[in-house]
Amino acid sequence: MSPRRSYDQYCSAARALDVVGDRWTLLIVRELLAGPRRYTDLHADLPGVSTDVLASRLKDMERDGLTTRRRLPPPGAVYVYELTGRGRELLPVLQALGTWGVPELGERRPTDAVRAHWFALPLLRALEGEGLVEVRLEEGDFHLYVGAEDGPVYGDGAAPAEPDARLVLDAETCGAVGRGELSVPDAVRSGRIEVTGEGALAKALREA
């Protein structure tokens, strides 16, 4: 494990970048906000990262108190990585970076990878209340834990239990909502988001 590099500046922003400023670190946090992940799953959802760099970053993040590694009990018996409380505190940092980075998106380039769950954090910003929300896109499904104060904030695939609301929309609408160009209630009223479910969150979205 290499020693942590430092800017050697007595400034909280510099100290923060000492910990999370390396390439890939914040994107690993993005993936681990979905809960415990295996190394192979992380590597699959971080296209472009080498195995050596990913392993190195995970070791550094564990050293710096952002993640922990534990072995699942049988029959799984595999190691998973998960965020500590300190690591989870980076959620608003990623949210703010996502908002700041909206003007940089532009049109999707032919070389750009995409995963359905990468839309999760932008959409989460736009939803209010509390509850489990399942989101269906052509690119795939994911689910959100709206208002969650601990644990995962989203997950890949269908909701693990009956959701409070199901949202069906396309990536263009999801992107517009994430960029702040379109509110969720307006998208529901215009028919760009289809809402089903009997939970309080679904009813609030249909009545907004």
trRosetta pair geometry for C-beta under 8 A, 3 or more apart (Angstrom, degrees):
i j d omega theta_ij theta_ji phi_ij phi_ji
1 56 8.0 150 -125 -146 60 69
1 59 5.0 -142 -107 148 103 127
1 60 6.9 158 -157 -76 99 61
1 63 6.1 137 -180 -58 146 143
2 56 7.2 18 11 -159 109 113
2 60 7.5 -20 57 -83 84 109
4 18 6.3 63 161 168 117 97
4 19 7.6 -10 -151 -94 136 54
4 60 7.1 123 -93 -151 85 103
4 63 7.4 -164 -54 112 108 130
4 64 7.0 102 -90 -79 137 110
5 18 7.1 -152 94 -145 57 76
6 18 4.9 10 -118 -124 70 124
7 11 7.9 -47 95 49 132 105
7 14 4.3 -109 69 -168 140 111
7 15 8.0 -113 44 -64 107 37
7 17 6.6 41 -21 83 131 113
7 18 6.2 -118 7 -71 86 92
9 14 3.9 -20 70 122 114 177
9 15 7.8 -129 78 -44 75 67
10 14 7.8 29 39 58 7 132
11 14 4.1 77 70 10 100 110
11 15 6.8 -174 86 -10 49 84
12 15 5.5 -52 -144 38 35 113
12 16 6.3 40 154 -23 66 102
13 16 5.7 -51 -149 33 31 113
13 17 6.5 26 153 -14 63 106
14 17 5.7 -57 -148 40 32 108
14 18 6.6 48 147 -32 63 96
15 18 5.4 -39 -156 18 36 121
15 19 7.2 23 151 -10 61 102
16 19 6.0 -66 -163 39 36 104
16 20 6.2 -28 164 31 75 106
16 21 7.6 107 115 -44 63 95
17 20 6.6 -78 -120 63 33 68
17 21 3.4 48 -171 -56 77 131
18 21 6.7 31 -37 13 12 117
19 25 7.9 170 136 168 57 156
19 64 5.1 148 -142 -174 98 147
19 66 7.2 142 170 -49 113 124
20 25 4.9 -167 -154 116 59 134
20 26 5.7 72 175 -66 109 88
20 29 7.4 -4 -137 -25 120 142
20 66 7.6 123 -83 -89 95 152
20 90 6.8 155 -107 -117 157 137
20 93 7.8 54 107 130 165 157
21 25 7.2 31 48 37 17 140
22 25 4.9 90 67 -27 84 120
22 57 6.6 -166 105 -113 129 98
22 60 7.1 24 31 101 155 161
23 53 7.7 -33 94 -175 103 134
24 27 5.4 -70 -152 48 48 110
24 28 5.9 53 152 -28 81 101
24 46 6.8 64 -146 -171 105 138
24 49 5.4 91 -117 -107 138 127
24 53 6.3 116 8 144 160 115
24 54 7.0 -115 165 -95 151 62
24 57 5.2 -95 98 -77 117 164
25 28 5.8 -55 -155 31 30 111
25 29 6.8 31 148 -18 63 102
25 57 5.7 -155 -86 -158 69 117
25 60 7.5 -71 -102 92 115 123
25 61 6.5 160 -142 -76 94 110
25 66 8.0 50 -172 87 104 171
26 29 5.2 -45 -152 33 41 117
26 30 6.6 53 146 -26 65 96
26 90 7.1 -150 -130 170 82 137
26 93 7.5 -112 -132 116 119 114
26 94 6.3 164 -177 -93 106 96
26 97 7.2 22 166 39 152 170
27 30 5.1 -37 -150 26 41 120
27 31 6.8 40 151 -16 63 98
27 46 6.0 118 128 -122 121 108
28 31 5.8 -53 -154 36 35 109
28 32 6.3 24 152 -12 68 110
28 42 6.7 27 -133 -159 85 125
28 46 7.0 -3 -82 -82 68 147
28 54 7.6 147 -91 -142 122 79
28 57 5.9 173 -29 130 154 131
28 58 7.0 -158 -157 -80 152 74
28 61 6.7 -125 103 -47 142 159
28 67 7.9 -58 138 -52 120 144
29 32 5.8 -63 -142 45 32 104
29 33 6.5 48 154 -37 65 95
29 66 7.1 -71 -90 174 104 127
29 83 6.8 72 -140 -95 75 124
29 87 6.2 -158 -124 -175 101 95
29 90 5.0 -38 -177 91 153 144
29 94 6.5 -158 105 -59 117 133
30 33 6.0 -45 -159 12 29 115
30 94 5.9 156 -85 -143 86 149
30 118 7.8 31 158 -121 134 73
30 121 6.8 -78 -142 -29 96 145
31 34 6.3 -51 178 19 46 112
31 37 6.0 -30 143 -9 105 168
31 41 8.0 162 176 124 126 91
31 42 5.6 118 123 -125 155 80
31 45 5.5 136 -118 99 126 128
31 46 6.7 -70 -43 -55 147 102
32 35 7.5 -133 -172 64 52 12
32 36 7.8 14 -146 -107 83 24
32 37 6.0 -117 -99 12 67 116
32 42 7.8 4 -61 -101 84 115
32 67 6.6 -89 -138 -106 170 114
32 81 6.3 -75 -105 116 123 96
32 82 6.2 154 -164 -141 109 37
32 83 4.7 132 132 -42 121 96
32 87 6.9 -26 102 147 136 136
33 83 6.9 25 -80 -15 49 148
33 88 7.2 120 -112 -126 78 73
33 91 6.2 116 -120 -97 131 94
33 94 7.5 -115 -40 45 150 159
33 121 7.3 55 89 -79 155 111
33 152 6.7 107 155 -149 49 64
33 153 5.0 -29 169 35 103 107
33 154 6.5 39 118 32 97 89
34 37 6.8 62 75 -60 105 114
34 117 6.7 14 -84 176 138 147
34 120 7.7 82 -83 70 99 169
34 152 5.4 19 -176 -148 28 117
34 153 7.6 -75 -84 55 39 64
34 154 5.4 -51 -101 86 78 74
34 155 5.1 119 -162 -105 94 49
34 156 6.2 26 -159 -18 151 81
35 82 6.7 -25 179 -122 45 106
35 151 7.0 2 -95 180 97 75
35 152 3.6 -38 -52 -72 95 124
35 155 6.3 3 11 -95 121 99
36 70 7.8 -63 -127 52 134 100
36 80 3.9 47 174 147 111 137
36 81 6.8 156 -151 73 67 33
36 82 4.2 -43 -90 -70 75 111
37 41 4.7 -127 -171 85 96 123
37 42 5.1 111 125 -57 129 89
37 80 6.1 144 66 -158 20 91
37 81 5.8 -28 64 58 76 85
37 82 7.5 139 13 -80 64 62
38 41 4.6 95 57 5 82 103
38 42 7.1 -147 94 -5 43 85
38 78 5.7 -4 -113 133 120 132
38 79 7.1 110 -131 84 73 58
38 80 5.5 -61 -76 -103 56 74
38 81 7.8 123 -121 12 14 80
39 42 5.7 -56 -151 36 32 112
39 43 6.3 31 154 -19 67 107
39 54 7.3 122 -161 132 90 125
39 55 7.7 26 -146 -90 129 78
39 58 7.4 -52 -110 -49 96 170
39 79 7.0 28 -19 87 105 102
39 81 7.0 86 -71 -12 66 115
40 43 5.7 -53 -147 37 32 112
40 44 6.4 34 154 -21 64 106
41 44 5.7 -54 -148 35 31 112
41 45 6.4 8 160 0 66 112
42 45 6.3 -73 -146 49 27 95
42 46 6.0 4 163 -2 68 119
42 54 6.5 149 118 -166 116 130
42 58 7.8 99 105 -75 167 127
42 81 6.9 5 -44 44 144 130
43 46 6.2 -70 -135 48 26 97
43 49 6.8 -127 -133 79 65 106
43 51 6.6 8 -119 -99 136 75
43 54 5.8 -126 -91 7 86 179
44 47 7.9 -3 176 -65 34 74
45 115 5.7 31 -143 -78 92 166
45 117 7.7 -17 -147 58 136 121
45 156 8.0 -123 -92 -68 145 147
46 49 4.4 -3 128 12 115 128
46 54 6.7 140 78 -99 144 121
47 113 4.3 139 51 -70 142 168
48 113 7.3 -144 -23 -2 106 138
49 53 5.4 -126 -169 82 86 117
49 54 4.9 93 139 -60 125 100
50 53 4.6 89 57 9 88 102
50 54 6.9 -157 88 -6 44 87
51 54 5.8 -56 -145 39 30 110
51 55 6.2 30 158 -18 65 108
52 55 6.0 -58 -148 38 27 109
52 56 6.2 26 155 -18 64 110
53 56 5.6 -57 -147 38 31 112
53 57 6.2 30 156 -20 67 106
54 57 5.9 -54 -145 36 29 108
54 58 6.3 28 157 -18 64 107
55 58 5.9 -57 -148 36 29 110
55 59 6.5 29 154 -18 63 106
56 59 5.8 -57 -152 36 31 111
56 60 6.4 29 153 -17 66 107
57 60 5.6 -56 -148 38 33 111
57 61 6.1 32 155 -20 67 107
58 61 5.7 -52 -143 37 30 111
58 62 6.4 33 155 -20 63 104
58 67 6.6 -69 -155 78 71 152
58 69 7.5 72 163 -68 114 120
58 81 5.9 -87 -146 -105 119 153
59 62 5.8 -55 -150 35 30 110
59 63 6.4 33 151 -20 64 106
60 63 5.6 -54 -149 36 32 114
60 64 6.2 17 157 -9 67 112
61 64 5.8 -61 -141 46 30 104
61 66 4.2 -74 -169 66 87 117
61 67 4.4 41 125 13 112 112
61 87 7.3 58 -179 -102 110 126
62 65 7.9 53 179 -62 28 21
62 66 7.4 -85 -68 55 25 72
62 67 5.2 -61 -78 79 65 88
62 68 6.5 101 -128 -107 91 31
62 69 6.1 -26 -101 -13 139 100
62 81 7.9 -101 -69 -134 105 104
65 84 5.9 -69 170 48 67 158
65 86 5.2 26 131 55 102 153
65 87 7.7 -161 127 -43 59 87
66 83 6.6 -49 164 -138 68 75
66 84 6.2 -163 -177 30 17 102
66 86 6.0 -102 -102 100 49 101
66 87 3.9 99 -171 -88 68 102
66 90 7.6 21 -143 -18 112 135
67 81 5.3 6 179 -175 132 100
67 82 6.5 152 -153 79 81 30
67 83 5.8 -56 -101 -102 70 41
67 84 6.4 -149 -92 -13 15 85
67 87 5.7 71 -64 -70 59 159
68 81 7.4 164 82 -151 38 57
68 82 6.0 -20 59 63 83 81
68 84 5.8 95 -23 -66 98 92
69 79 5.6 11 -179 -175 103 113
69 80 7.2 172 -149 84 61 35
69 81 5.4 -28 -97 -97 77 70
70 79 7.0 165 88 -146 24 69
70 80 6.3 -21 64 58 73 81
70 82 7.3 -23 20 17 105 112
71 77 6.7 3 176 -154 103 47
71 78 7.2 -168 -148 103 69 16
71 79 5.3 -43 -94 -90 66 67
71 80 7.9 136 -113 13 21 72
72 76 3.6 -33 111 96 134 133
72 77 6.2 -95 81 -46 82 15
72 78 5.6 8 31 51 113 61
72 79 7.6 -165 -1 -90 78 17
72 80 6.0 60 -43 -8 103 114
73 76 6.6 69 72 43 42 99
73 77 7.1 -22 160 -70 21 63
74 77 5.0 17 -90 -50 64 107
83 87 3.4 -141 -157 97 94 126
83 88 4.8 123 126 -56 134 75
83 90 8.0 -128 -144 33 137 107
84 87 4.8 103 46 5 67 101
84 88 7.2 -129 96 -5 37 87
85 88 5.7 -54 -147 35 33 111
85 89 6.8 45 151 -31 62 98
85 150 7.7 -32 -110 -128 89 105
86 89 5.8 -47 -160 18 33 117
87 90 6.0 -41 -177 8 47 114
88 91 6.1 0 176 -25 62 108
88 150 7.2 59 140 -136 168 61
89 92 7.7 -35 176 25 55 94
89 93 7.9 55 128 -8 64 110
90 93 4.6 -55 -161 40 65 122
90 94 6.0 65 142 -23 85 98
91 94 6.0 -59 -150 37 30 106
91 95 6.3 32 153 -21 65 106
91 121 7.9 -161 -156 -131 80 113
91 153 6.3 110 -123 -31 136 158
92 95 5.1 -49 -142 36 39 117
92 96 6.2 40 157 -20 68 102
93 96 5.9 -55 -150 36 28 108
93 97 6.4 28 151 -17 63 107
94 97 5.5 -52 -144 39 34 112
94 98 6.2 39 154 -24 65 104
94 121 6.1 -65 125 -163 115 157
95 98 5.7 -55 -151 33 29 114
95 99 6.6 28 152 -17 63 104
95 121 6.2 -142 -92 174 71 107
95 124 7.8 -96 -104 85 113 106
95 125 5.6 141 -152 -84 112 116
96 99 5.7 -53 -150 36 33 111
96 100 6.2 32 153 -17 66 108
97 100 5.6 -56 -145 40 32 112
97 101 5.9 25 158 -17 66 114
98 101 5.8 -62 -141 41 26 107
98 102 7.2 56 154 -53 58 81
98 121 5.9 -177 -49 114 164 118
98 122 5.6 -146 161 -78 138 85
98 125 7.5 -163 87 -29 131 144
98 178 7.4 -76 157 178 120 108
99 102 6.1 -24 -165 -19 35 112
99 125 7.3 163 -65 -146 106 169
99 180 7.5 51 -136 -28 95 126
101 104 4.9 -56 -168 36 71 119
101 105 7.0 90 139 -47 82 83
102 105 6.0 -35 -163 -5 41 115
102 178 7.5 179 -105 124 111 85
102 179 4.7 128 -152 -128 131 85
102 180 7.4 -46 -99 18 171 100
105 175 7.6 175 151 -160 160 119
105 179 7.6 -102 25 -88 146 120
108 112 5.0 -123 -167 59 82 144
108 114 7.1 -16 -141 -56 138 131
109 112 4.6 112 57 -24 78 103
114 118 6.5 -121 -159 39 63 137
114 139 6.2 -76 125 -141 115 147
114 171 8.0 20 176 -136 148 148
115 118 4.8 106 65 -18 82 101
115 139 7.4 144 180 153 22 124
115 140 7.3 -37 -175 43 60 140
115 156 7.8 -48 166 -113 116 118
116 119 6.3 -53 179 21 49 109
116 135 8.0 175 165 103 109 105
116 137 5.2 173 -137 57 107 123
116 139 4.2 170 -81 106 86 99
116 140 3.3 -132 -18 65 146 97
116 141 6.5 41 133 26 158 12
116 142 5.3 179 121 -26 104 108
116 156 7.3 113 72 -138 102 82
117 120 4.9 -5 -170 -22 66 122
117 140 7.5 -49 -30 95 72 122
117 142 4.2 137 -97 -98 78 145
117 154 6.3 149 -159 132 102 127
117 155 7.6 -83 -121 137 133 19
117 156 4.7 -71 -51 -93 142 80
118 121 7.8 -42 -173 21 42 95
119 122 6.0 -66 -163 49 53 107
119 123 5.6 46 148 -20 84 115
119 135 7.5 -136 98 128 116 150
119 137 6.7 92 35 -40 154 156
119 139 7.9 122 -8 61 128 136
119 142 7.3 162 63 36 89 139
119 171 7.0 -132 -76 -132 146 77
119 174 4.7 11 -165 153 140 136
119 175 7.3 -83 -121 -68 109 62
119 178 6.6 -121 -155 -52 76 144
120 123 6.1 -70 -150 42 25 105
120 124 6.0 31 157 -29 66 109
120 135 7.5 177 -102 38 72 145
120 142 5.2 -93 -77 128 111 148
120 144 6.0 170 -156 -86 92 95
120 153 7.7 133 146 112 119 90
120 154 3.8 76 179 -150 145 168
121 124 5.4 -48 -142 29 32 118
121 125 7.0 42 157 -26 60 96
121 153 7.6 57 -99 109 77 129
121 154 7.1 -110 -60 -9 61 144
122 125 5.9 -49 -161 22 35 115
122 126 7.2 20 150 -12 63 108
122 174 7.5 103 90 160 117 83
122 175 7.6 22 113 -124 156 41
122 177 7.2 124 136 99 100 80
122 178 2.7 27 154 -139 132 118
122 179 7.5 5 -165 -42 133 47
123 126 5.8 -65 -158 37 41 109
123 127 6.6 31 152 -20 73 110
123 135 6.6 65 121 -95 168 160
123 144 6.7 -122 101 -64 109 149
123 174 6.0 -41 -74 -156 117 92
123 177 6.1 44 -112 104 73 125
123 178 5.9 -53 -57 -75 55 94
124 127 6.1 -64 -147 33 34 107
124 144 5.3 -176 -92 -145 92 130
124 146 6.7 -171 -142 -103 78 72
124 153 6.3 41 -133 158 161 112
124 154 6.6 -107 -61 -60 132 116
125 178 7.1 91 46 -136 116 63
126 177 4.9 -100 12 167 177 100
126 178 6.8 -107 -23 -87 127 41
126 180 7.7 -168 -91 -90 108 57
126 183 7.0 178 -165 -146 110 53
126 184 5.3 137 141 -36 110 107
127 133 6.7 -99 -150 -10 166 164
127 144 6.8 109 40 117 155 152
127 146 4.9 -83 116 -119 126 131
127 184 6.2 63 -89 -38 67 163
127 201 7.8 30 -176 -163 115 124
128 146 7.6 73 127 177 8 127
129 146 6.0 35 83 126 73 131
129 147 6.1 -86 121 -38 37 134
129 200 7.0 -161 -170 111 139 102
129 201 5.0 168 104 -105 146 93
129 204 6.2 143 -61 57 153 160
130 146 5.8 -174 -132 102 28 85
130 147 3.3 -81 -99 64 77 153
130 148 7.7 123 -142 -55 89 48
130 201 7.3 -134 76 -67 34 118
131 146 5.5 0 53 54 61 109
131 147 7.1 50 3 29 48 119
131 163 7.5 93 153 -178 98 72
131 164 3.3 -46 177 30 132 159
131 165 6.6 79 114 4 134 94
131 199 5.5 135 -156 151 148 144
131 200 6.7 -173 -61 60 143 87
131 201 4.1 -137 45 -20 149 137
132 143 6.3 4 -175 176 87 119
132 144 7.4 159 -155 81 43 51
132 145 6.2 -17 -101 -106 68 62
132 146 7.6 -163 -77 18 17 83
132 159 5.5 104 158 -148 117 132
132 161 6.5 56 91 68 173 95
132 162 8.0 112 81 100 132 41
132 163 4.6 -125 113 -131 94 71
132 164 5.3 126 52 1 64 89
132 199 7.9 176 53 -68 74 172
133 143 6.4 164 85 -160 48 69
133 144 4.5 -10 60 56 103 99
133 146 5.7 51 -7 -22 118 116
133 159 7.6 -165 102 -80 17 129
133 163 5.8 94 -123 -173 19 127
133 164 6.4 -48 -73 61 63 90
133 165 4.9 -12 -118 68 85 94
133 166 7.5 161 -165 -93 62 27
133 167 6.3 18 178 -4 109 109
133 201 6.5 -97 -76 121 102 150
134 141 6.7 -6 -175 -170 93 113
134 142 8.0 174 -153 96 54 32
134 143 4.9 -31 -102 -103 60 95
134 158 6.1 11 -140 -154 127 62
134 159 4.1 -92 -75 -24 107 112
134 163 4.2 -143 -13 -27 98 160
134 165 7.4 -163 32 99 68 49
134 166 4.7 -17 69 -113 103 77
134 167 7.2 177 89 25 52 66
135 141 6.6 157 84 -155 56 62
135 142 5.4 -11 60 65 105 74
135 143 6.7 170 14 -95 77 37
135 144 6.6 51 -18 -12 116 103
135 166 7.8 174 -80 -160 28 55
135 167 5.0 -13 -112 66 71 103
135 169 7.4 -39 -161 33 92 98
135 174 7.7 90 -179 -108 132 128
136 141 5.2 -20 -106 -103 65 91
136 166 6.9 22 -9 -179 110 98
136 167 7.0 -176 24 92 72 53
136 168 4.7 -16 65 -108 112 74
136 169 7.6 129 74 24 64 53
137 140 6.2 5 69 53 93 41
137 141 7.2 170 29 -85 68 39
137 142 7.9 3 13 12 108 90
137 169 6.7 -26 -94 79 77 66
137 170 6.7 98 -142 -142 81 30
137 171 5.7 76 -161 -67 127 75
137 174 6.3 -31 -94 -24 127 150
138 170 6.4 15 -7 -130 108 77
138 171 6.7 -75 40 -23 98 100
139 171 6.0 65 -14 -71 121 123
140 156 7.5 -9 140 -163 131 88
140 157 7.6 -54 169 -86 106 46
141 156 7.9 101 93 176 65 53
141 157 5.6 38 87 -158 101 28
141 158 5.1 17 120 -69 150 58
142 154 6.0 20 162 175 117 111
142 155 6.5 174 -164 88 77 44
142 156 5.5 -48 -111 -121 89 38
142 157 6.8 45 -104 21 46 25
143 154 6.5 166 88 -159 49 66
143 155 5.1 -6 57 57 94 91
143 157 7.3 -31 -5 86 99 52
143 158 6.8 49 -44 168 118 26
143 159 4.1 124 -106 -87 149 73
143 160 7.4 -141 50 -4 161 70
143 163 6.6 -143 -137 -94 117 127
144 153 7.1 -11 -154 155 71 66
144 154 5.0 -24 -106 -105 60 88
145 148 3.8 26 128 -33 115 135
145 151 7.0 -51 108 98 171 105
145 152 6.1 114 4 99 138 76
145 153 5.5 -126 55 -147 99 34
145 154 6.7 -144 12 -72 78 37
145 155 7.8 63 -26 -10 99 95
146 201 6.7 118 58 -120 146 151
148 151 5.8 -88 177 67 130 94
148 152 7.2 -1 120 87 166 46
148 153 5.6 -164 60 -108 124 63
152 155 5.8 47 147 -61 149 93
155 159 7.8 110 65 -116 118 47
155 160 7.1 1 84 -25 161 105
159 162 7.3 52 105 -168 129 6
159 163 4.2 150 -8 -60 172 105
163 166 5.7 116 72 -65 132 73
163 197 6.0 -69 98 -110 86 141
163 199 7.0 -95 136 -5 56 142
164 197 6.0 88 143 159 32 141
164 199 2.8 -127 -157 113 73 170
164 200 6.6 -33 -166 42 122 64
164 201 4.4 71 127 31 124 114
164 202 6.1 -166 146 -18 67 92
165 195 6.0 -29 -164 -157 109 96
165 196 7.4 141 -161 76 59 40
165 197 4.2 -159 -113 53 39 150
165 199 5.6 -105 -43 57 69 114
165 201 4.6 -101 -20 100 124 103
165 202 3.6 167 -101 -71 92 84
165 205 6.3 81 -138 13 152 138
166 195 7.1 143 75 -156 56 45
166 196 4.7 -15 57 62 108 90
166 197 5.2 145 5 -41 77 110
166 202 7.4 16 21 -100 55 125
167 193 5.5 -24 -158 -168 100 109
167 194 7.1 140 -158 72 46 54
167 195 6.0 -13 -100 -98 69 68
167 205 8.0 -89 -88 165 104 170
168 193 7.1 144 68 -162 48 55
168 194 4.2 -14 56 57 103 108
168 196 7.7 31 -7 3 107 103
169 173 4.4 -107 180 80 116 132
169 174 5.6 137 106 -53 122 86
169 187 7.0 14 -115 161 138 133
169 192 6.2 46 -133 146 104 73
169 193 4.6 -25 -75 -105 119 74
169 194 7.2 -178 -62 20 65 70
170 173 5.2 95 57 11 72 100
170 174 7.0 -136 102 -4 36 92
170 192 7.8 -83 28 -171 90 85
171 174 5.4 -55 -143 41 35 114
171 175 6.0 39 156 -22 67 105
172 175 5.8 -56 -150 36 27 111
172 176 6.5 27 152 -19 63 106
173 176 5.6 -54 -147 35 33 111
173 177 6.4 33 154 -18 66 104
173 182 6.9 -80 -156 84 69 153
173 187 5.7 114 -170 -146 115 131
173 192 4.5 171 -116 161 138 115
173 193 6.3 180 150 -61 144 82
174 177 5.8 -54 -150 36 31 111
174 178 6.3 29 153 -17 64 110
175 178 5.6 -57 -145 40 31 111
175 179 6.1 25 158 -15 67 109
176 179 5.9 -58 -144 41 28 107
176 181 4.5 -82 -164 70 81 112
176 182 4.1 36 133 14 111 121
176 187 7.6 146 88 -86 116 124
177 180 7.8 44 176 -66 30 22
177 181 7.7 -84 -64 54 21 71
177 182 5.2 -63 -77 80 59 92
177 183 7.2 71 -128 -150 83 13
177 184 5.9 59 -138 -73 129 70
177 187 6.1 -40 -75 -31 114 152
182 186 5.7 -131 -168 83 77 119
182 187 5.3 81 150 -62 119 102
182 192 7.4 -33 168 76 151 154
183 186 4.5 90 58 9 87 105
183 187 6.8 -153 92 -7 44 87
184 187 5.6 -57 -146 38 32 112
184 188 6.4 35 155 -22 66 103
184 193 6.6 -24 -158 24 71 165
184 205 6.5 -66 140 -133 114 107
184 208 7.8 52 100 64 87 160
185 188 5.6 -53 -148 34 33 112
185 189 6.3 30 156 -18 67 106
185 205 6.7 -152 -95 -150 67 62
185 208 3.6 -101 -118 115 123 132
186 189 5.7 -54 -145 38 32 110
186 190 6.2 20 159 -10 66 111
187 190 6.0 -61 -141 45 28 103
187 192 4.3 -81 -161 72 82 110
187 193 4.3 61 127 -5 107 110
188 191 7.9 41 176 -67 28 22
188 192 7.7 -79 -59 55 20 70
188 193 4.9 -50 -80 71 61 105
188 195 5.6 2 -129 -17 117 124
188 205 5.4 167 -76 164 161 93
188 206 6.7 -134 169 -99 139 42
188 208 6.8 86 57 55 139 110
189 208 7.7 -108 -46 89 105 84
191 194 7.5 18 -162 -73 59 73
193 205 7.9 -79 112 171 129 130
195 202 5.5 161 168 -151 107 82
195 205 4.9 -174 -118 103 161 127
195 206 5.5 -150 86 -66 135 87
196 202 6.8 -31 121 -149 22 138
197 201 7.6 -8 105 76 137 85
197 202 3.6 -173 81 -62 101 157
198 202 6.4 -12 -25 64 6 137
198 203 7.3 29 -165 -48 40 102
199 202 5.0 97 57 8 75 101
199 203 7.1 -143 98 -2 39 89
200 203 5.7 -59 -147 40 32 110
200 204 6.1 34 155 -22 67 107
201 204 5.7 -53 -145 35 30 112
201 205 6.5 30 155 -19 63 105
202 205 5.9 -56 -150 35 31 109
202 206 6.4 25 155 -15 65 107
203 206 5.9 -57 -146 39 32 107
203 207 6.1 14 160 -7 67 115
204 207 6.1 -67 -140 47 27 100
204 208 6.2 48 156 -51 64 97
205 208 5.8 -33 -144 1 29 118
